[in-house]
């Protein structure tokens, strides 16, 4: 009877551990916490650097790979952001998807913000796209999609959804497939 109980406990422990394991597209809880910590550290480093416009830069981390995306004002701002991210402990790689934008008016900034909101809403409404995994930034009607997604289908669908929103001039799809463990 005791051996049977020990076997049952052993099997239960293995099932619990298997439930905590990561898969190709899903992180284990510890990995998620590590990535959230790296993201927070990168964002803090960007805020601390007066050369980097941190509020215009989206930071995503998946298994130590940091993706910087959004629109910045100059190449020097872009370089500063990448350098700041590379200095953070826990960063294995930095993927620079930052775009240098041309100058625009306050009215254009409002239009771009509205357009980003419309695209994000359309992504939420689509059953294929996981909008919480997708960052949307817009400059002069050009929509940039970034983040880490589970499949090529989700990536291409996100582009189609963004293009279907009225006012979108073009879409730069910087979405990346989640790297294998």
N, C-alpha and C positions, 0 to 999 in steps of 0.2 A: 504494500500500500504506500509506503514511504517513497519508494522508487517512482511509483506512478505520480505522486504529488510533485516530486522533483522534476520529472519529465514535463509535467504540465506547466510548472513555473518556468522551466527553461524555454519551452516553446512560446509561452506568453512573453517572456523577455525578448526573444528574437523577433517576435511580431512587433513589439513596441519599438525596438531599434530599427526595424525595417521601415516603420512608419515615419521615422525621423530622418531617414536617409534621403539624400538628394537624388534627383533624376536629371536628365539632360536639360530640361527646361524648368525644373522646380528646385529651389534651394532648400537645404535642410535649415531648420530654425537658427542654428549657430552661424551658418553662412549668411543668412539674411541679416542678422544682427551685425556681423562683421562688415557687410557692405553698407549698412545704414550708418555705421560709425565712420567708415571711410568717406562716405558722401558728406556727412556733417563736417568732418575735418577739412575736406576740400573746400566746401562752402565757406567755412570760417577763414581759411587761408585766402580765399578770393576777397572776402570782405575786408580782411586786414591789409590787403595790398591796394594802395590808392591808384595804381595803374590799371587794375582790372575792374570793370564795371560789373560787379557781382550780381546785381539785380537783373541783368540782361542775359545771364548765363545759366543754362540748365545743367545740372550735374546728375548723372545716373551712374550707378555702380552695380556690376554683376560679376561675382566671383573675382573681385579685385581689379577688374577692367573698368576704368573710369571713362565715361563718355562726356565730353563737353560739347554743348550745342547752344544755338541761339545766334543772335546778331550782335556784333560789337562794332565800335566806331572806327577802329584802326588796327593795322597789323601789329603795332607795338602792344596794344591792349590784348590782342589774341595771344601773342608770344608770352606776355606776362602771366596770363591765365594758365596756359599750358605748363609753364615753368613752375608756377605755384602748385599745381596739381601733382606734378612729378615728385615734388619734395615731401609729400605726405606719406607717412608710414602706412603700409598696407596696400599701397597702390602698386599693382603689378604692371599696368600698361595704361597709357593715356591715349584716347582716340579723340583727335581734334576735329570736330565737325562745326566749329565756329565759322560764321560768315561775316565778312566785313561789309557793312551796309553803307549806302550813300546817304548823304544828309537828307533829312525829311522834315516836314513841318509838323507842328503840334496836331493839326487836323488829320494829317496822314497817320500819325501815331495812334490817334483815337480810332480811325478806320481800321488800322491793323489789329488793334486790340479787339475790336468788335468781330473782325474776321476770324481771329484765333478762337474766340468764344464760340462762334458758329461752327467752326471745324471740329472743335472739341465736343460740342453737343452732337454733331453728326456721328462722330466716332463712338460716343456713348450709346447712341441709338442703334448702331449696327451690331448684329449678333456675333459677327466674326472677330471684330476688333476689341481688344481689351484696352479701353481708353485710359485706364489708370497706368498702363505701361507706356503710354505714348505722350511725349511732350510736343506741344505745338507752339511755334514761334512764327511771327509774321513780320515782314518788312516790305513796304511798297507793294503789297498784294502777293508777295512770294511767300508761300507757306513752307516752313521747314518742320518735318516730322523727325523726332529722334527718340531714342530709348532702346530697350531690349525687348524683343517679341519672341513668341514661341515658334512661329512657323513662317515660311515663305508666303503662304496663303494670307496670313494676317498682315504681313508687310505690304503685299500688293493690294489687298483690299483697302488698307488705310490710305494708300495713294489714290485709289478710285474714289473713295468717300470724300477725301479732301478736294479733289478736282471737281466734284459735283456741287460744291458749295458756291453759290453765286458770289462773284467778286474776286475769286481766287484767280490770279494771273498764271501762276505756275506752282508746282510742288517739288520741293527737294526732299527726297526720301532718304534720310540718314538713319533709318531704323536698322538695327542689327539683330541678327539671330543670336539667341543666347548661346554663349560658348559652351561646348561640352566640358564636363568636369575633368 
